[in-house]
Amino acid sequence: MPIPANHSKPIRTTAKESAYKQILHWIIDGTLYPGEKLNDTELAEALGVSRTPVRESLQLLESQGLVKMYPGKATQVTEVERESIKDLLPPLAVLQALSTELAIDHITESTIATLKSINQDFANALYNEDFYAALNIDEQFHQVIVDTADNPYISSIVENLQAHVRRLFFHNSIILSESSIVVHDTIIQYIEDGDKENASALMKQNWQDILKDFKLSGAVSQK
């Protein structure tokens, strides 16, 4: 089971949080590939923690449908099912739209500046054809809005759905189009104007459009 030795280790987090976040990242980006058997001892050594937080992390990942544990046998990364996008995106679109609406009540100039800065980084990544980075930056953009909404129940559900969606994006080589830059800019403007109706509607449409463009491989999404 090849595990990178040069990964970044989170600071000021519990061993379980650190292990969970890193294993999740490896599953999403394919470092730990679908169907791969996971060895908790190897993972613990790679992460510099004991086996207990690794096992707790794997249990949490199983509850999220990202790994499957077979008691007394093995623990494996679950397979990536392309068709699951049809079940994942509708609820995610609704929750992202609601987050956008709620975020407007808590928005600050600093948050607007952060969103604009992230979108500029997103644009740079697309212009440089660094599509892997663009996916990660796009996730940062949406996460800022979810965090600003300040609703722990929404955050928890979105985190789970988002992990599955991003995993599908990476494994199917989804490339976000440059039109996404303009969509992000427009969403920011609506948020800045306090226009909940249009901000929410555009965010929902932003996610729903993926269903129209999702391809088996080499797809270009209008997300």
N, C-alpha and C positions, 0 to 999 in steps of 0.2 A: 504494500500500500504506500505509494510515493507521497510524501508530505513535504511541502517546502520548508526549508530551515530558516528562511529569511523573512518570515511573515512578521507583521507588526503585532505587538502585544499591548492590549489596552491597559491604561494606567488607572489606578484608583477604582477598580472594579473587583467584585468577588471572583473567586476562581471559577465558580459556576457560570457567571455572566461572561467572563472572558472566554471560557471554553465553548459556551453556547454560540456566542457571536462569531468565533473563528470557524467552528465546524459548519455553522449555517452558511457563512461566506464561501467556504470550500464546496459545499453542496450546490449552491446557486451558480457559481462560476465553472463548475465541472471539474474542479481539482479532485473532488471525490465524485466519481462518475456514477450514473445510474446503475444499480445492480451490484456496486462494489461492496464487498464485505468489510466491515469496520472492526478494528481491533482496539478495544478500549485501552489496553496497555500501551500500544504504539501511539495512540492519540494523546494519552497522558504524558508520555515522554516528549512528544513533539511540542506540546503546549506548556510543558514545565509545571504541571499540576498533578495531583493524585488521581487515582482512577475514579474516586467517588464523584467529583464534579463532572467528570466526563460521562459517567453513567447517568447522572441526573440530567445532563444536557441531552443525551440520546433519548431519554424518556420523554423529555419535552418535545424534541424533534419528532418523535413518533406520534405524539398527540397532535402534531401539526401536519402529519402525513408525509414527512420528508424522509423518514427512515422507518424500517420495519424490524422489530425485534422478535426473534424466535428463541424463546427461553431454552437454554441448554444447547442451542445450536449456533446461531449466528445473528448478527445485526447487519442489515444491508440498507444502502441508499435506495429509495424507491425509484421506480422508473418514471420517465418524463412522458406524460400522455398529452400529445398535441391537442386533442379534442377537448381537453379539460378547460381550455381557454374560454369556451362558450359558457361554462359554468362559473368561471372565476371573474370574468370582466364585468358582468352586469352588477353584482353587489359591490365590487370595488369602485365602479363608476359612480354609483349612488353615494357611497361613503366619502369618496373624494370630493364630490360635489357638495355634500353636507358640510364637510370640513372647511371647504372654501367659504361657504356662507357663514359658518360660525367664526372663522378666523377674522373676518372683517370687524367683528366686535372687539377684537384684541389687537388689531394691527397697530404698528408703530412705524415711524419713519425709518428706524433701524431695520425692521423686518423687510420693508419695501426695498431698502438699499441692498439687503442680503439677497433677496429674490432677483433683483436686477443683476447683481454681480454673478450669481450662480448661472443665470441665463446667458450672460456674456461668456462664461467659461464653457457652457453647453454649446454655444455657437462656435467658439474657437475649436472645440473638439470635433464638431461636425465638419467645419471647413478644412480641418487637417486630416479628415477621414479617420480619426481615432474613434471608431464607433463603440468600442468597448468602454472607453472613458465616457463617451456621451451617454451611454445607458446608466452608468453610475451617477453622473452629474444630474441627469433627468430625475433619478430617484431622490437625490438630495433636494431638488427643487420642490417636489411634491411633499417630501417629508417636512420641510419647513412649514408648509401650509397646515399639514396635519398637526404638527406640534403646536402651532399658534392657535389652533382651534381649542386646544386644552381640554380635550375630552378623553379620559383614559380608556373608556369602553370602545370608542371609535379607534383609537390608536392601536389597541390590542388586536382588533379584528383586521384592520388595515395591514398591520405588520405581517400577520399570517398570510393573508391573500397576496400581498405584495411579493413575499418570498417566492411563492409558486409562480406568479406572473413573471418575475425577473428571471427565474430559472428557465421558464419556457422561452423567454427572449434570447437568453444566452445560448441555449442548446439549439435554437432554430435560426441563429444568425440574424436576428431581427435588426434592421438598420433604421434608426429614426431619421425622418426626412428634415430638411432645412425649414420646411413650413412650420415645424414644431416651434421654432424660435419665435416666429410671429405670434403663434397661438399663446405661447408663454407670456410674451410682451402684453398681449391684449388682456389676458387674465390678470396680470399685475396691474394694468391700468384700471380695470373694473374694481379690483380690490382697493386700490388707492382712492377711487372715486366713491367707495362705499356702495357700489351697485351690486347688491347681493344676488338679485335675480339673474342678471347677465353673467356674473362671475361664476355662479353655480351651474348655470346652463352650459356655458362653454366648457367648464371643467368636465362635466358629465359627457358631453359630446366628444371631448378630447379622448377620453378612454373608450367610448363606444365605437369610435371610428376604427379602432384596432381590429375589431371583428371583421370589418369589411376588407381589410388589407392583409390579414394574417395568412401567410403562405407556408407551405411545408419547408421551404428552404430559400435562402437568399431573398427574403421578403423585405419590402420597404413599407414601414408603417407611417401613417400620417399623424401618429401620436405626438 
